[in-house]
Amino acid sequence: MMKVREVHVQPGYKLALRFSDGTKGTADLRSLVSRRPFQKLRDTDVFAQAHLDHGAVEWPGEIGIATEALYAMAHGLPKPDTLEQAWKNELQMSLRELRELAGSTQNEVAGELEMDQGQLSRFERQDDRLLSTLRRYVEALGGELEVTAVLGDKRITLRGV
């Protein structure tokens, strides 16, 4: 479950956010503060009282915005309507962040994988991916893919997958 780790209020009804997956972004809430139940946030003094409560952004008066919605806003992703869509957004960001961390462009990675940039872009946005394709993607970035199963407090690295 995604959590917000840091929130900083910025001018113009914006929030600078850091999430539990290590990504950062700015969510622009200008269009949101004119709608119910967020109208109280139009008062900049109230908006400035944004704080974290168990990994979620909240304001006085029990006003809050779903972390998944903030994640999408901060990263320019579609607003998720389902948990599955929220997971898709997280995976899309994970692949994009991984590629950026490696210092690679989509064109460079696409060339390594013998596909064009459009195909790679679609791959990064896909709902479901083959493990073999993920492995090739990570290897094209100069890394190695590990798969770990978590059962209770035990972590088991799966070999040969």
WOMOMO-V105234 format. One record per residue. N is the residue number from 1. RES is the residue in one letter. PHI is phi in whole degrees, 0 to 359 (NA if undefined). NEAR is the number of other C-alpha atoms within 10 Angstrom. Layout:
((N,RES,PHI,NEAR) (N,RES,PHI,NEAR))
This chain:
((1,M,NA,11) (2,M,291,15) (3,K,228,19) (4,V,270,23) (5,R,261,18) (6,E,217,17) (7,V,223,19) (8,H,227,14) (9,V,286,18) (10,Q,237,14) (11,P,301,10) (12,G,79,12) (13,Y,60,19) (14,K,242,17) (15,L,236,23) (16,A,272,15) (17,L,233,20) (18,R,236,19) (19,F,255,20) (20,S,293,13) (21,D,272,15) (22,G,91,10) (23,T,282,16) (24,K,229,18) (25,G,184,17) (26,T,243,20) (27,A,259,21) (28,D,265,17) (29,L,256,17) (30,R,306,13) (31,S,287,9) (32,L,282,15) (33,V,290,16) (34,S,268,13) (35,R,252,12) (36,R,289,9) (37,P,268,12) (38,F,263,17) (39,Q,301,12) (40,K,298,18) (41,L,285,24) (42,R,296,17) (43,D,289,11) (44,T,298,13) (45,D,293,10) (46,V,289,13) (47,F,303,23) (48,A,294,17) (49,Q,270,14) (50,A,303,19) (51,H,211,18) (52,L,265,16) (53,D,225,13) (54,H,54,10) (55,G,86,17) (56,A,238,20) (57,V,274,22) (58,E,225,18) (59,W,227,19) (60,P,303,13) (61,G,85,8) (62,E,57,7) (63,I,262,14) (64,G,210,17) (65,I,235,13) (66,A,304,11) (67,T,303,18) (68,E,297,24) (69,A,290,16) (70,L,297,24) (71,Y,301,29) (72,A,297,19) (73,M,299,17) (74,A,291,21) (75,H,246,16) (76,G,66,14) (77,L,253,18) (78,P,295,14) (79,K,294,15) (80,P,282,16) (81,D,257,10) (82,T,226,10) (83,L,298,11) (84,E,299,11) (85,Q,293,15) (86,A,296,22) (87,W,297,16) (88,K,299,20) (89,N,300,24) (90,E,296,21) (91,L,293,17) (92,Q,300,20) (93,M,293,21) (94,S,300,16) (95,L,292,17) (96,R,296,18) (97,E,296,15) (98,L,299,16) (99,R,296,20) (100,E,293,13) (101,L,299,10) (102,A,284,14) (103,G,74,10) (104,S,248,16) (105,T,266,14) (106,Q,299,18) (107,N,299,15) (108,E,295,16) (109,V,292,21) (110,A,302,19) (111,G,299,14) (112,E,297,15) (113,L,267,15) (114,E,57,11) (115,M,221,12) (116,D,267,15) (117,Q,300,16) (118,G,298,12) (119,Q,296,13) (120,L,294,19) (121,S,301,15) (122,R,296,11) (123,F,300,17) (124,E,295,23) (125,R,260,18) (126,Q,300,13) (127,D,286,14) (128,D,224,10) (129,R,226,11) (130,L,288,7) (131,L,301,12) (132,S,296,10) (133,T,288,12) (134,L,300,16) (135,R,299,17) (136,R,298,17) (137,Y,299,24) (138,V,296,18) (139,E,295,15) (140,A,295,19) (141,L,273,20) (142,G,90,10) (143,G,247,13) (144,E,225,12) (145,L,272,14) (146,E,240,12) (147,V,245,13) (148,T,237,12) (149,A,266,10) (150,V,243,10) (151,L,237,8) (152,G,63,6) (153,D,262,5) (154,K,258,8) (155,R,241,10) (156,I,238,10) (157,T,283,11) (158,L,275,10) (159,R,255,8) (160,G,74,6) (161,V,250,10))
